[in-house]
Amino acid sequence: MRRVSDRNSSLDPDAKLEIQMLHDRVLVRVPAEDGERRSSSGIVIPATAQVARRLTWGNVLGVGNNVRNVKVGDRVLFNPEDQLEVEIQGDAYRVMRERDIHAVASERTEHGTGLYL
């Protein structure tokens, strides 16, 4: 039988709890952008410039049990506007379904495009 003090210690808000993704969910960290970008020809594009909707690359930190084609450590391409954002210990992460990922950049080359990051 658990004592009341044992039960309260498991609800401690300062306790470190490991996050496990469920089902087909993927946890992605998006590298912080410094605002402006540089084109392949060297032209500086300011952060305020209007561009078409851009897809974003992110690093996979966790996957659920039903995720088939994405592994922890892969870089994935996705639409940041359609995803949910969560803050964990002050850092922002994205949570999405595997089907919302457009491409995977990894060392596995079964069906690659011939393009590399």
Secondary structure, 3 states (H helix, E strand, C coil): CCCHHHHHHHCCCCCCCCCCCCCCEEEEECCCCCCCEECCCCCEECCCCCCCCCCEEEEEEEECCCCCCCCCCCEEEECHHHCEEEEECCEEEEEEEHHHEEEEECCCCCCCCCCCC
